[in-house]
Amino acid sequence: MAHGLIQPQPGRQIEDTGNQYLIYLAQRSLLQSFGSEYKMHSLVHSLVMAVTADESLCLSGTDKSSNQHKNEKVSIRHIALISDNMKMAEILLNNLRTLLFIRTTRTNFEYGSLFMKLKCVRVLCLGDKRLRHLPESIGNLKQLRYLDLSHTVVSTVPDELCSLYNLQTLKLSISFSSKPLQNACRI
């Protein structure tokens, strides 16, 4: 949904259309169904990784593979970063469409400056049990369509979240209280 790959159909919820796509892919053995969950077959995953090698990147720990992109024309659009070292991926942030960011240490991290650099991001998944409050700069992510905070302890959201007009999905943890959200987004 966040990347515009699901075509809306009149009279149907876009989520229902997406579920129909999943069933179609499972029927053709591109996905394996495990109850209500789907998993990509390992051969299909290998093919996808080969086809998207110039568009996606996974960095973890002290991985130095981002250095290879410094002198090339950068076309990376999707990054999974499992580290605290944002400098590894900093050169790639300007045109990024997807960021999966999982923090690994207990040091403080400045999310405000990160959000200022993400001009085109549509999908943002944060994994940080130390993240309690979103900075106001979240409002700068005008293209954001999917925000996953389910692996954080965010308990309130700033008013700026309500200015994200393209936001389609906001995923929160079960312990999230809906009262601060209602207060922040006065409907």
C-alpha positions in Angstrom: 0.0 0.0 0.0 2.7 2.5 1.0 4.5 2.2 -2.3 1.4 2.4 -4.4 1.6 -1.2 -5.6 -2.0 -2.0 -4.8 -4.6 -0.7 -7.3 -7.7 0.6 -5.5 -10.9 -1.0 -6.7 -14.3 0.8 -6.5 -16.4 -0.2 -3.5 -13.5 -2.2 -1.8 -11.2 -1.4 1.0 -7.6 -1.3 -0.2 -6.6 -3.7 2.6 -9.1 -6.3 1.1 -7.6 -5.8 -2.3 -4.1 -6.4 -0.8 -5.3 -9.6 0.9 -6.7 -10.7 -2.5 -3.2 -10.1 -3.9 -1.6 -12.3 -1.2 -4.0 -15.1 -1.8 -3.3 -14.9 -5.6 0.5 -15.1 -4.9 0.1 -18.0 -2.5 -2.0 -19.9 -5.1 0.8 -19.5 -7.6 3.4 -20.8 -5.0 5.2 -17.5 -4.8 4.3 -17.2 -1.1 3.7 -19.9 1.4 0.7 -19.5 3.7 1.0 -20.3 7.4 -2.5 -19.6 8.7 -2.9 -15.8 8.6 0.8 -15.2 7.8 2.7 -15.5 4.6 6.3 -16.3 3.9 8.2 -15.9 0.7 9.7 -19.1 -0.6 13.5 -19.1 -0.3 14.0 -19.5 -4.1 11.6 -16.5 -4.7 13.5 -14.6 -2.0 16.8 -15.2 -3.7 15.4 -14.1 -7.1 13.9 -10.9 -5.5 17.2 -10.1 -3.8 19.1 -10.5 -7.1 16.7 -8.3 -9.0 16.6 -5.6 -6.4 20.3 -5.6 -5.5 20.8 -2.1 -6.8 17.8 -0.8 -4.9 17.9 -2.3 -1.5 20.6 -2.7 1.2 20.8 -4.3 4.6 23.4 -3.0 7.0 24.2 -4.3 10.5 26.6 -3.6 13.2 30.0 -2.4 11.8 29.1 -3.3 8.2 31.2 -1.1 5.9 29.3 -2.0 2.7 27.7 1.5 2.5 31.2 2.8 1.6 30.9 1.1 -1.8 28.0 3.4 -2.7 29.9 6.7 -1.9 31.4 7.0 -5.4 28.6 5.4 -7.4 25.4 6.9 -8.6 23.2 6.1 -5.6 19.9 4.3 -6.5 19.3 2.6 -3.1 15.7 3.1 -2.1 15.2 0.6 0.7 17.5 0.1 3.7 17.3 -2.2 6.7 19.7 -0.8 9.3 20.4 -2.8 12.4 22.8 -0.6 14.3 23.2 2.8 15.9 25.7 3.9 13.3 23.5 6.1 11.1 26.6 7.4 9.4 26.8 4.0 7.6 23.6 4.9 5.7 23.7 8.7 5.8 24.8 9.1 2.2 21.7 7.1 1.1 19.1 9.0 3.1 18.1 11.7 0.6 16.2 9.5 -1.9 15.2 6.7 0.5 11.7 5.3 0.3 11.9 2.6 3.0 13.8 2.7 6.3 13.7 -0.2 8.8 15.8 1.1 11.7 16.5 -1.2 14.6 18.7 0.3 17.4 21.2 -2.0 19.1 22.8 -0.1 21.9 21.7 1.9 24.9 23.1 5.3 23.8 20.8 8.2 23.1 19.9 8.8 19.5 18.7 12.0 17.9 15.6 11.1 15.8 14.9 14.8 15.1 17.9 15.1 12.9 17.2 11.8 11.2 13.6 12.9 10.3 15.0 16.1 8.8 17.1 14.1 6.3 14.3 11.7 5.2 12.7 13.8 2.5 11.1 11.0 0.4 10.5 8.2 2.9 7.2 6.4 2.6 7.7 3.5 5.0 9.4 4.0 8.4 9.7 1.2 10.9 11.5 2.0 14.2 12.7 -0.7 16.6 13.9 1.1 19.7 12.6 0.2 23.2 14.1 3.5 24.4 12.1 5.7 22.1 9.4 7.2 24.3 8.4 10.4 22.4 8.4 11.3 18.8 10.1 14.6 18.0 8.1 17.3 16.3 10.2 16.9 13.1 8.1 13.8 12.4 5.8 16.4 10.7 8.5 16.9 8.0 7.9 13.4 6.6 5.2 14.6 4.1 5.5 11.5 1.9 5.2 9.0 4.8 2.4 6.5 4.3 3.3 3.7 6.8 4.7 4.3 10.3 5.5 1.3 12.5 6.1 2.2 16.2 5.1 -1.2 17.6 8.6 -1.9 18.7 8.9 1.3 20.7 7.4 2.5 24.0 6.0 5.7 22.4 3.1 6.8 24.6 2.2 10.2 23.1 2.4 11.6 19.6 3.1 15.3 18.7 0.4 17.4 16.9 2.7 17.3 13.9 1.8 13.7 13.3 -1.6 15.0 12.2 -0.1 17.0 9.4 1.0 13.8 7.6 -1.9 13.7 5.1 -0.5 10.8 3.2 -0.2 8.6 6.3 -2.3 5.4 5.7 -1.1 3.1 8.4 0.0 3.9 11.9 1.1 0.7 13.8 1.4 1.1 17.5 2.2 -1.3 20.4 -0.6 -2.9 22.4 0.4 -0.9 25.5 -0.3 2.4 23.7 -3.0 4.4 25.2 -5.5 5.8 22.6 -6.2 8.9 24.8 -2.9 10.8 23.9 -3.5 10.0 20.2 -7.0 11.5 20.4 -5.6 14.6 22.2 -2.8 15.0 19.7 -5.1 14.7 16.6 -8.2 16.7 17.5 -10.8 15.3 15.1 
